[in-house]
Amino acid sequence: MSKEVLLDVKHLTQQFHLTRKIKVKAVDDVSFQIHKGEIFGLVGESGSGKSTVARCLMNIYQPTKGEIWYKDVNICDKKEFKKHKKMLQTRRQMIFQDSASSLNQKMKVSDIITEPMRIQHITPPRGSFVKETAFQMEYVGLENSFLDRYPSELSGGQRQRVAIARSLCMEPEFLVADEPIASLDVSIQAQIVNLFRHLQEDHGFTFLFIAPGLYGIHCVFAGLAYMMMHVLKITVGLTFSGGLIDLFFFGIMQGQEKTNWMMVIPLGIIYFIVYYSLFHFLILKFDIKTPGREEEHAQEYEEESEYEYREDFSEELLAKIAAGLGGKKNIGDIDCCVTRLRCGLKDISLVDDAMIKETGSRGILKRGNSIQIIYGPYVTVLKSELEDYLRTRRAKKEIKQLLKENTHSKDEMQQESIACPIKGCVIELEEVGDEAFSGGMLGEGFAVKPEEGKLYAPVDGVIAAVFRTKHALAMESKDGAEVLIHLGLDTVKRGGKGFYMKVEAGQKVKKGELICEFDLEDMRVDGYVMTTPVVISNNAEYASISLKHIGECNVGEEILTLYK
C-alpha cells in the first residue's frame, strides 16, 4: 500500500431540508483519509449516513460544510471541480447498492458498459467498443451472449457484475462500492467480494467499501452455518431451506439416514441462542439504532425561529435572485417543480443571466416571458423563502440597490445558436414521454416531432460519438457546446435497423449537412414514438439557454440560443 493520500475528507457535514423550518443532519463532522491502493471499509448501521458520504465523495450531493480533497483538488469547490471535471468523472467510479435502479432498463448491456466512454469521448483502450465490452464481460465472469440482453433479463448478481464492468471500462483509480452485495444471496455475495479482491490485486485499485456493521457479522455466521451443515452431513436446513415445509418435504420425507434432519433442531436452537445473545449485546453496547429504537426527538433535527432566514438562503441571496429577474415589479407568479424555480415575468429582456448564475443556479431556460432556473431538490424551500422575502418592506430597497450596483453587461456574453436538425414540430423537452429527457437528467434543450426521416447537423463542429445502434449521436460544436441527438424513444431496441448514418466519430460537419437518414414511417408502424430530443449535455457551463421557437419549424431555423 502506498503512503500517498488519495482521498482526504475533512469535517464533512451534509444537511437536508425537510420543511421550511426543519432540517436534518444526515452526516455530521466526518473525517478520514484513504491512501492509494488501500481497501477502506466504511461501516455503520442502516440510516447512519454511509451512502450520503459516498454520494458527497462522488459530487452527487454538494456538502453543506467541510472539505473533500481528491489528490490536490478540493472537489467541494465548484471552480476547482469544473477545472478538473473530466479527470474527476473518469478516475472515480461508483457501484451502487441497487443494481436494478442504477442500470438503464431500456438499454442493452453492451450500450450500458460503453456509455461512460461515449459520454466522455474516450477511445476504448482495446481499440473498439466491441472488443472493450467483450473483455470487460469476460473479466467480471459473464459470457458475451449477455451483451444483447436488457437488465430485466439478468439476475441480481449478473446485474451487479454489469455495473462493475461499466465502472472498470473507465480504468478508474478510485472505486466506491456502496453496499454492493447487500441485496444478493450468500453464494453470490462471496463471488462478488472475491471479484473485488482480484480487482485490487490485479490493478491496485483504491476501494471505499461500504457495509452495515451487523451485516458483516451475519455473513460470518452464515459461512459458519455452511461449515457446520457440511461437518454434520445435514443436507437440509438453516441457510437455504429453513422453513417447516422445506424441512418436511426435503428432510423428514427423505429419511434420517439420507438428510440427518434431526440435527437441524439442536443446531437451530444453538444458533438462535448465539445469534440473539451476540446481536442483543452489540445493539445495546454500541447503541445501534435498529428499527423501533430510534430516538423520538433526534438531535440532528434543528428548528429555526419563525423570522430567521437560513444561512444558505440569506436575504442577500434572495435579493440577488430577485434583482437577476429584473426587480420586484418585473416578477409575476412564482412556482416550482422538483428541481426548477419557475417565474412568469413582465419583461424577459430585463433578466440578468450572469447575476442569476452567481446565486448557484445550475442552468436557465427561457421561453417567451417565462423563465425556469435549475436549483436542485431544495427549490421548494427556496420558492417559499423568496415569496416571503418579496413581501417584506426592505426587499424593494435592497433589490433596487443591487440593480444600481450591477456591472454585468449582456454585450459581454458569448452567444451560440442551435438550429433545428429535422423538419417538424418543435416542442418543449418537458413534453417528451421519457423522464430521462423531460426531467432534464441529460441536459436542457428541445425536442422535434419529425415530418421526414432526415437528420441534419444543428451546429458546425465534430461528431464526438455515434451509438452502436445508430439511434443517437453526440456532437461538439466549434464553440464548445455538447449536443446529444436521440432519434425517437426506445429506438435502441431496433438494434440499428432502419438507421443510415452518413457520418462517423471524429468527422467534421457543417451546420445543415445531412448526417443521418431513417425509416420514419416504418418505425411508426412498428409502434415507436419518433419524438427526437436535442439536448445540450454541458448546459451547466452556460449562463442561460433561451428557447426561441415552438411549433412548426424547418431545418436550419434557430431554436436555442446559448449564453456563456
C-alpha positions as CSV (number, residue, x, y, z in Angstrom):
1,M,0.0,0.0,0.0
2,S,1.3,3.5,-0.9
3,K,1.7,6.2,1.6
4,E,0.2,8.7,-0.8
5,V,-3.1,10.1,0.4
6,L,-5.6,9.7,-2.5
7,L,-8.7,11.0,-0.7
8,D,-8.8,13.3,2.4
9,V,-12.2,14.1,3.9
10,K,-12.2,16.9,6.5
11,H,-15.2,17.7,8.8
12,L,-17.8,16.6,6.2
13,T,-21.4,17.7,7.1
14,Q,-24.5,17.1,5.0
15,Q,-27.9,18.5,5.8
16,F,-31.2,18.1,4.0
17,H,-34.2,20.5,4.4
18,L,-37.4,18.7,5.3
19,T,-39.6,21.7,5.5
20,R,-39.2,25.4,5.6
21,K,-38.1,25.4,9.2
22,I,-36.7,21.9,9.8
23,K,-33.5,20.4,8.5
24,V,-31.9,17.0,9.2
25,K,-28.2,16.3,9.6
26,A,-27.5,13.1,7.6
27,V,-23.8,13.4,8.2
28,D,-22.1,15.4,10.9
29,D,-18.4,16.2,11.1
30,V,-16.9,13.1,9.4
31,S,-13.2,13.0,8.7
32,F,-11.0,10.2,7.3
33,Q,-8.2,9.6,4.8
34,I,-7.8,6.9,2.2
35,H,-4.3,6.0,0.9
36,K,-3.6,4.9,-2.7
37,G,-4.0,1.2,-3.1
38,E,-6.0,0.8,0.1
39,I,-9.3,-1.0,0.7
40,F,-11.1,1.3,3.2
41,G,-14.2,0.0,5.0
42,L,-17.0,2.4,6.0
43,V,-19.2,0.5,8.4
44,G,-22.4,1.6,10.2
45,E,-26.0,0.7,10.9
46,S,-28.8,1.4,8.4
47,G,-29.5,5.2,8.2
48,S,-26.2,6.3,9.7
49,G,-25.3,8.3,6.6
50,K,-22.9,5.9,4.8
51,S,-24.5,6.3,1.4
52,T,-24.7,10.0,1.9
53,V,-21.0,10.2,2.5
54,A,-20.4,8.1,-0.7
55,R,-22.6,10.5,-2.8
56,C,-20.8,13.5,-1.4
57,L,-17.5,11.9,-2.4
58,M,-18.8,11.5,-6.0
59,N,-20.2,15.1,-6.2
60,I,-23.8,13.7,-6.4
61,Y,-24.5,15.8,-3.3
62,Q,-23.0,19.2,-2.5
63,P,-21.8,19.1,1.1
64,T,-23.2,21.7,3.5
65,K,-19.8,22.0,5.3
66,G,-16.4,20.6,5.2
67,E,-13.8,19.7,2.5
68,I,-13.1,16.7,0.3
69,W,-9.7,16.6,-1.3
70,Y,-9.1,14.1,-4.2
71,K,-5.3,14.2,-4.7
72,D,-4.7,18.0,-4.7
73,V,-8.2,19.0,-5.9
74,N,-10.9,20.3,-3.5
75,I,-13.9,18.8,-5.2
76,C,-16.3,20.8,-3.0
77,D,-15.1,24.0,-4.7
78,K,-17.2,24.4,-7.9
79,K,-14.5,26.2,-9.8
80,E,-11.9,23.5,-8.9
81,F,-14.4,20.8,-9.9
82,K,-15.1,22.4,-13.2
83,K,-11.4,22.9,-13.9
84,H,-10.7,19.1,-13.3
85,K,-14.1,17.8,-14.3
86,K,-13.1,15.2,-16.9
87,M,-10.4,13.8,-14.6
88,L,-12.7,13.6,-11.7
89,Q,-15.5,11.9,-13.7
90,T,-13.2,9.3,-15.2
91,R,-10.8,8.5,-12.4
92,R,-13.6,8.0,-9.8
93,Q,-16.4,5.5,-10.3
94,M,-19.2,4.3,-8.0
95,I,-21.0,0.9,-7.8
96,F,-24.5,1.5,-6.3
97,Q,-26.3,-0.8,-3.9
98,D,-29.3,-1.4,-6.1
99,S,-28.1,-2.6,-9.4
100,A,-31.6,-2.7,-10.9
101,S,-32.1,1.1,-10.5
102,S,-28.6,2.0,-11.4
103,L,-28.8,0.4,-14.8
104,N,-30.9,1.9,-17.6
105,Q,-33.7,-0.7,-18.2
106,K,-34.2,0.4,-21.8
107,M,-30.5,-0.1,-22.9
108,K,-28.8,-3.3,-23.8
109,V,-25.8,-4.5,-21.6
110,S,-23.3,-3.6,-24.4
111,D,-24.6,0.0,-24.5
112,I,-24.6,0.3,-20.7
113,I,-21.0,-0.7,-20.5
114,T,-19.7,1.6,-23.2
115,E,-22.0,4.6,-22.4
116,P,-19.4,6.3,-20.0
117,M,-16.7,6.2,-22.7
118,R,-19.1,7.7,-25.3
119,I,-20.2,10.5,-22.9
120,Q,-16.6,11.3,-22.0
121,H,-15.4,10.9,-25.7
122,I,-12.8,8.3,-24.6
123,T,-11.2,5.9,-27.1
124,P,-11.6,2.3,-25.9
125,P,-8.3,1.0,-24.5
126,R,-8.6,-2.1,-26.7
127,G,-9.3,-0.3,-29.9
128,S,-13.1,-0.7,-30.3
129,F,-16.2,-0.7,-28.2
130,V,-16.9,-4.3,-29.3
131,K,-13.5,-5.6,-28.1
132,E,-13.8,-3.5,-24.9
133,T,-17.2,-4.9,-23.9
134,A,-16.1,-8.4,-24.6
135,F,-13.0,-8.0,-22.5
136,Q,-14.9,-6.5,-19.5
137,M,-17.6,-9.1,-19.7
138,E,-15.0,-11.9,-19.6
139,Y,-13.2,-10.2,-16.7
140,V,-16.3,-10.0,-14.5
141,G,-17.2,-13.6,-15.3
142,L,-20.1,-13.2,-17.8
143,E,-20.5,-14.6,-21.3
144,N,-20.6,-12.4,-24.3
145,S,-24.1,-13.7,-25.0
146,F,-25.3,-11.4,-22.3
147,L,-24.3,-8.3,-24.3
148,D,-27.6,-8.2,-26.2
149,R,-29.8,-8.6,-23.2
150,Y,-31.6,-6.0,-21.1
151,P,-31.1,-5.6,-17.3
152,S,-34.6,-7.1,-16.7
153,E,-33.4,-10.3,-18.2
154,L,-30.5,-10.7,-15.8
155,S,-30.3,-12.0,-12.2
156,G,-29.2,-9.7,-9.3
157,G,-25.7,-11.0,-9.3
158,Q,-25.4,-10.6,-13.1
159,R,-26.7,-7.0,-13.0
160,Q,-24.2,-6.2,-10.3
161,R,-21.4,-7.6,-12.5
162,V,-22.6,-5.5,-15.4
163,A,-22.4,-2.4,-13.1
164,I,-18.9,-3.4,-12.1
165,A,-17.9,-3.8,-15.8
166,R,-19.3,-0.4,-16.6
167,S,-17.1,1.1,-13.9
168,L,-14.0,-0.8,-14.9
169,C,-14.1,0.3,-18.6
170,M,-13.1,3.8,-17.5
171,E,-10.0,2.3,-15.8
172,P,-10.5,4.3,-12.6
173,E,-8.1,4.5,-9.7
174,F,-10.8,5.0,-7.0
175,L,-13.9,2.9,-6.7
176,V,-16.7,3.5,-4.2
177,A,-18.8,0.3,-3.6
178,D,-22.0,1.3,-1.7
179,E,-23.2,-2.0,-0.1
180,P,-22.9,-3.8,-3.5
181,I,-23.7,-7.2,-2.0
182,A,-26.5,-6.3,0.4
183,S,-29.3,-7.4,-1.9
184,L,-27.7,-10.6,-3.1
185,D,-27.8,-14.2,-1.7
186,V,-24.9,-15.5,0.3
187,S,-23.3,-17.6,-2.5
188,I,-23.4,-14.6,-4.9
189,Q,-22.0,-12.3,-2.2
190,A,-18.9,-14.5,-1.9
191,Q,-18.4,-14.3,-5.7
192,I,-18.7,-10.5,-5.8
193,V,-16.4,-10.0,-2.9
194,N,-13.9,-12.4,-4.5
195,L,-14.1,-10.3,-7.7
196,F,-13.3,-7.1,-5.7
197,R,-10.3,-8.8,-4.2
198,H,-8.9,-9.8,-7.6
199,L,-9.5,-6.3,-8.9
200,Q,-7.4,-4.8,-6.1
201,E,-4.7,-7.4,-6.5
202,D,-4.5,-7.1,-10.4
203,H,-4.9,-3.3,-10.8
204,G,-4.1,-1.8,-7.4
205,F,-7.5,0.0,-7.3
206,T,-8.3,2.1,-4.2
207,F,-11.6,0.9,-2.7
208,L,-14.1,2.5,-0.4
209,F,-16.2,-0.5,0.6
210,I,-19.4,0.4,2.5
211,A,-21.3,-2.2,4.6
212,P,-23.6,-2.3,7.6
213,G,-21.8,-3.5,10.8
214,L,-24.3,-6.1,11.9
215,Y,-24.5,-7.4,8.4
216,G,-20.8,-8.2,8.4
217,I,-21.3,-10.4,11.5
218,H,-24.2,-12.1,9.9
219,C,-22.1,-13.0,6.8
220,V,-19.5,-14.7,9.2
221,F,-22.2,-16.7,10.9
222,A,-23.8,-17.6,7.5
223,G,-20.4,-19.0,6.5
224,L,-20.1,-20.9,9.7
225,A,-23.6,-22.4,9.1
226,Y,-22.3,-23.8,5.8
227,M,-19.4,-25.4,7.5
228,M,-21.5,-26.9,10.3
229,M,-24.0,-28.3,7.8
230,H,-21.2,-29.9,5.9
231,V,-19.4,-31.3,9.0
232,L,-22.7,-32.8,10.5
233,K,-23.7,-34.0,7.0
234,I,-27.0,-32.2,7.1
235,T,-28.5,-31.8,3.6
236,V,-31.4,-29.7,4.6
237,G,-31.7,-26.7,6.9
238,L,-30.5,-23.4,8.0
239,T,-29.3,-21.4,5.1
240,F,-31.4,-22.1,2.1
241,S,-34.2,-24.3,3.4
242,G,-35.1,-23.2,6.8
243,G,-38.9,-23.4,6.6
244,L,-41.1,-26.1,8.0
245,I,-42.4,-27.1,4.6
246,D,-38.9,-27.5,3.2
247,L,-37.9,-29.4,6.4
248,F,-40.8,-31.8,6.0
249,F,-40.6,-32.5,2.3
250,F,-36.8,-32.4,1.8
251,G,-35.8,-33.6,5.2
252,I,-38.3,-35.8,7.0
253,M,-39.8,-37.3,3.9
254,Q,-36.3,-38.2,2.5
255,G,-35.4,-40.1,5.7
256,Q,-32.9,-39.5,8.6
257,E,-30.1,-41.6,7.0
258,K,-30.1,-39.5,3.9
259,T,-30.6,-36.0,5.3
260,N,-29.7,-36.3,9.0
261,W,-32.6,-33.8,9.6
262,M,-32.9,-34.4,13.3
263,M,-29.6,-32.5,13.8
264,V,-31.4,-29.4,12.4
265,I,-33.3,-29.0,15.7
266,P,-30.4,-28.8,18.2
267,L,-28.2,-26.9,15.8
268,G,-31.0,-24.4,15.2
269,I,-31.6,-23.9,18.9
270,I,-27.8,-23.3,19.4
271,Y,-27.7,-20.8,16.5
272,F,-30.7,-18.9,17.9
273,I,-29.2,-18.5,21.3
274,V,-25.8,-17.4,19.9
275,Y,-27.4,-15.0,17.3
276,Y,-29.8,-13.4,19.8
277,S,-27.2,-13.1,22.6
278,L,-24.5,-11.6,20.4
279,F,-26.7,-9.2,18.5
280,H,-28.5,-8.1,21.7
281,F,-25.2,-7.4,23.3
282,L,-23.8,-5.4,20.3
283,I,-27.0,-3.4,19.8
284,L,-27.1,-2.3,23.4
285,K,-23.4,-1.9,23.8
286,F,-22.9,0.4,20.8
287,D,-26.5,1.9,21.0
288,I,-27.2,0.8,17.4
289,K,-30.5,2.4,16.2
290,T,-32.3,-0.6,14.9
291,P,-36.0,-0.2,13.7
292,G,-38.1,0.6,16.8
293,R,-35.2,2.0,18.8
294,E,-34.9,5.4,17.1
295,E,-35.0,8.5,19.4
296,E,-38.3,10.3,19.3
297,H,-36.6,13.7,19.1
298,A,-33.4,13.1,17.2
299,Q,-30.7,15.7,18.0
300,E,-29.9,16.2,14.3
301,Y,-33.2,18.0,13.7
302,E,-32.9,21.7,14.1
303,E,-35.8,24.0,14.1
304,E,-35.2,27.7,13.3
305,S,-37.0,30.7,14.6
306,E,-40.0,32.0,12.7
307,Y,-38.4,35.1,11.3
308,E,-34.9,33.8,10.6
309,Y,-33.5,33.1,7.2
310,R,-31.3,30.1,6.7
311,E,-27.6,30.6,6.2
312,D,-27.8,29.2,2.7
313,F,-31.0,31.3,1.8
314,S,-29.8,34.6,3.2
315,E,-31.5,37.9,2.4
316,E,-28.5,38.8,0.2
317,L,-29.0,35.7,-1.9
318,L,-32.8,36.2,-2.2
319,A,-32.3,39.8,-3.2
320,K,-29.8,38.8,-5.9
321,I,-32.3,36.3,-7.3
322,A,-35.0,39.0,-7.5
323,A,-32.6,41.5,-9.0
324,G,-31.4,39.0,-11.5
325,L,-35.1,38.5,-12.5
326,G,-35.3,42.2,-13.3
327,G,-36.6,43.5,-10.0
328,K,-39.6,43.1,-7.8
329,K,-42.0,44.8,-10.2
330,N,-40.9,42.5,-13.1
331,I,-41.8,39.3,-11.2
332,G,-45.3,38.0,-11.7
333,D,-46.2,34.5,-10.5
334,I,-43.6,32.2,-8.8
335,D,-43.9,28.4,-8.9
336,C,-41.6,25.4,-8.8
337,C,-41.3,21.7,-9.7
338,V,-38.9,19.1,-8.3
339,T,-35.7,21.0,-9.2
340,R,-36.7,24.2,-11.0
341,L,-37.9,27.6,-10.0
342,R,-40.5,28.9,-12.5
343,C,-41.3,32.5,-12.8
344,G,-43.7,34.5,-15.1
345,L,-42.1,37.8,-15.9
346,K,-43.4,41.0,-17.4
347,D,-40.3,41.6,-19.5
348,I,-37.9,38.7,-20.1
349,S,-35.2,41.1,-21.5
350,L,-34.6,42.5,-18.0
351,V,-33.2,39.2,-16.8
352,D,-29.6,39.2,-15.9
353,D,-28.3,35.7,-16.6
354,A,-24.9,36.3,-15.0
355,M,-26.4,37.5,-11.7
356,I,-28.7,34.5,-11.5
357,K,-25.8,32.2,-12.3
358,E,-24.0,33.7,-9.2
359,T,-26.8,32.6,-7.0
360,G,-25.9,28.9,-7.5
361,S,-28.1,28.2,-10.5
362,R,-27.2,25.1,-12.5
363,G,-28.9,26.4,-15.6
364,I,-31.5,28.8,-17.0
365,L,-34.2,28.1,-19.6
366,K,-36.2,30.9,-21.2
367,R,-39.5,30.6,-23.1
368,G,-41.4,33.7,-24.0
369,N,-41.9,35.8,-20.8
370,S,-41.4,32.8,-18.5
371,I,-38.1,31.5,-17.1
372,Q,-37.0,28.3,-15.4
373,I,-34.0,28.3,-13.1
374,I,-32.5,25.0,-12.1
375,Y,-31.5,25.0,-8.4
376,G,-31.9,21.3,-7.4
377,P,-34.1,19.4,-4.9
378,Y,-34.2,22.3,-2.3
379,V,-36.1,24.6,-4.7
380,T,-39.4,24.2,-2.9
381,V,-37.8,25.7,0.2
382,L,-36.2,28.5,-1.9
383,K,-39.5,29.3,-3.6
384,S,-41.2,29.8,-0.2
385,E,-38.3,31.9,1.2
386,L,-38.3,34.1,-2.0
387,E,-42.1,34.7,-1.7
388,D,-41.8,35.6,2.0
389,Y,-38.8,37.9,1.3
390,L,-40.6,39.8,-1.5
391,R,-43.5,40.6,0.9
392,T,-41.1,42.5,3.2
393,R,-40.8,46.2,3.1
394,R,-37.0,46.2,2.9
395,A,-37.0,43.9,-0.2
396,K,-37.7,46.8,-2.7
397,K,-34.9,48.9,-1.4
398,E,-32.3,46.1,-1.3
399,I,-33.2,44.9,-4.8
400,K,-33.0,48.4,-6.2
401,Q,-29.6,48.9,-4.7
402,L,-28.3,45.7,-6.3
403,L,-29.7,46.7,-9.7
404,K,-28.0,50.1,-9.3
405,E,-24.6,48.4,-8.5
406,N,-24.9,45.8,-11.2
407,T,-21.9,45.8,-13.5
408,H,-22.9,42.9,-15.8
409,S,-23.2,43.7,-19.5
410,K,-25.2,41.5,-21.8
411,D,-22.9,42.6,-24.7
412,E,-20.0,40.8,-23.0
413,M,-21.8,37.4,-23.0
414,Q,-20.8,34.9,-25.7
415,Q,-23.7,33.5,-27.7
416,E,-24.2,30.4,-29.7
417,S,-27.2,29.2,-31.8
418,I,-28.5,25.7,-32.1
419,A,-30.6,25.1,-35.3
420,C,-33.5,22.7,-35.9
421,P,-32.0,19.4,-37.2
422,I,-35.2,17.9,-38.5
423,K,-38.2,19.3,-40.3
424,G,-41.2,19.0,-38.0
425,C,-42.9,20.4,-34.9
426,V,-40.7,21.7,-32.1
427,I,-41.9,21.0,-28.5
428,E,-40.5,21.7,-25.1
429,L,-38.3,19.0,-23.6
430,E,-40.8,18.6,-20.7
431,E,-43.4,17.2,-23.1
432,V,-41.2,14.2,-24.1
433,G,-42.6,10.9,-22.8
434,D,-39.3,9.8,-21.3
435,E,-38.4,11.1,-17.8
436,A,-34.7,11.0,-18.6
437,F,-35.2,13.8,-21.1
438,S,-38.3,15.6,-19.6
439,G,-36.7,15.7,-16.2
440,G,-33.6,17.4,-17.5
441,M,-31.4,14.5,-16.4
442,L,-29.4,14.6,-19.6
443,G,-29.4,18.3,-20.0
444,E,-31.6,21.1,-21.4
445,G,-32.8,21.6,-24.9
446,F,-35.9,20.8,-27.0
447,A,-37.5,18.0,-29.0
448,V,-38.8,17.7,-32.5
449,K,-41.7,15.6,-33.8
450,P,-40.3,14.8,-37.2
451,E,-42.2,15.0,-40.5
452,E,-39.4,13.4,-42.6
453,G,-36.7,10.9,-42.0
454,K,-33.7,13.1,-42.5
455,L,-31.4,14.5,-39.8
456,Y,-29.1,17.5,-40.4
457,A,-26.3,18.9,-38.3
458,P,-27.6,21.7,-35.9
459,V,-24.1,23.3,-35.5
460,D,-20.7,23.5,-37.0
461,G,-18.5,21.0,-35.2
462,V,-17.3,17.5,-34.9
463,I,-19.1,14.2,-34.4
464,A,-18.0,13.1,-31.0
465,A,-19.7,9.7,-30.9
466,V,-22.1,7.5,-32.9
467,F,-24.0,5.0,-30.8
468,R,-23.5,1.4,-31.9
469,T,-27.3,1.0,-32.6
470,K,-27.2,4.2,-34.7
471,H,-30.2,5.7,-32.9
472,A,-28.3,8.5,-31.3
473,L,-25.1,10.6,-31.8
474,A,-23.2,13.3,-29.9
475,M,-21.7,16.4,-31.4
476,E,-19.3,19.1,-30.1
477,S,-19.7,22.5,-31.7
478,K,-16.7,24.6,-32.6
479,D,-17.7,26.9,-29.6
480,G,-17.8,24.0,-27.1
481,A,-21.5,23.0,-26.9
482,E,-22.0,19.3,-26.4
483,V,-25.1,18.3,-28.3
484,L,-26.9,14.9,-27.9
485,I,-29.4,13.9,-30.5
486,H,-31.6,10.9,-29.8
487,L,-33.7,9.7,-32.7
488,G,-37.0,8.6,-31.2
489,L,-37.8,6.9,-27.8
490,D,-36.8,3.3,-27.1
491,T,-35.4,3.0,-30.6
492,V,-32.3,1.4,-29.2
493,K,-34.3,-1.8,-29.3
494,R,-34.2,-1.8,-33.1
495,G,-30.5,-2.6,-32.9
496,G,-29.7,-0.2,-35.7
497,K,-32.3,-1.4,-38.2
498,G,-33.7,1.5,-40.3
499,F,-31.0,4.0,-39.4
500,Y,-28.4,5.0,-42.0
501,M,-25.6,7.2,-40.6
502,K,-23.7,9.3,-43.0
503,V,-21.0,10.3,-40.6
504,E,-18.6,8.6,-38.1
505,A,-16.9,9.6,-34.9
506,G,-14.2,12.3,-35.4
507,Q,-15.7,13.6,-38.6
508,K,-16.1,17.4,-39.0
509,V,-19.5,18.7,-40.2
510,K,-21.1,22.0,-41.2
511,K,-24.5,23.2,-39.9
512,G,-27.2,21.9,-42.2
513,E,-25.2,19.0,-43.5
514,L,-27.1,15.7,-43.8
515,I,-25.8,13.3,-41.1
516,C,-28.4,10.6,-41.0
517,E,-31.5,9.1,-42.7
518,F,-34.0,6.8,-41.1
519,D,-37.2,4.9,-42.0
520,L,-39.7,7.2,-40.2
521,E,-42.9,5.6,-41.4
522,D,-41.7,2.0,-40.8
523,M,-40.7,2.9,-37.2
524,R,-44.1,4.5,-36.6
525,V,-45.8,1.4,-37.9
526,D,-43.8,-0.7,-35.6
527,G,-45.1,1.4,-32.7
528,Y,-42.1,3.6,-31.9
529,V,-42.5,7.2,-30.8
530,M,-40.2,9.2,-33.0
531,T,-40.1,12.4,-31.0
532,T,-36.4,13.4,-31.2
533,P,-34.8,15.1,-28.2
534,V,-31.9,17.6,-28.9
535,V,-30.1,18.1,-25.6
536,I,-27.2,20.4,-24.5
537,S,-25.4,17.9,-22.2
538,N,-23.0,20.5,-20.8
539,N,-25.7,23.1,-20.1
540,A,-24.2,23.8,-16.6
541,E,-21.4,25.6,-18.4
542,Y,-23.8,28.2,-19.8
543,A,-25.3,31.2,-18.0
544,S,-28.7,30.6,-19.7
545,I,-30.4,28.8,-22.6
546,S,-33.2,30.6,-24.4
547,L,-35.8,28.6,-26.4
548,K,-36.6,30.9,-29.3
549,H,-39.3,28.9,-31.2
550,I,-42.1,26.4,-30.5
551,G,-44.3,24.8,-33.3
552,E,-43.7,24.0,-37.0
553,C,-40.1,24.5,-38.0
554,N,-37.8,23.9,-41.0
555,V,-34.3,22.6,-40.9
556,G,-31.8,25.4,-40.1
557,E,-34.1,27.7,-38.2
558,E,-32.7,28.9,-34.9
559,I,-34.3,27.1,-31.9
560,L,-31.9,27.6,-29.0
561,T,-29.6,30.4,-28.0
562,L,-26.8,29.6,-25.5
563,Y,-25.3,32.4,-23.4
564,K,-21.9,32.0,-21.8
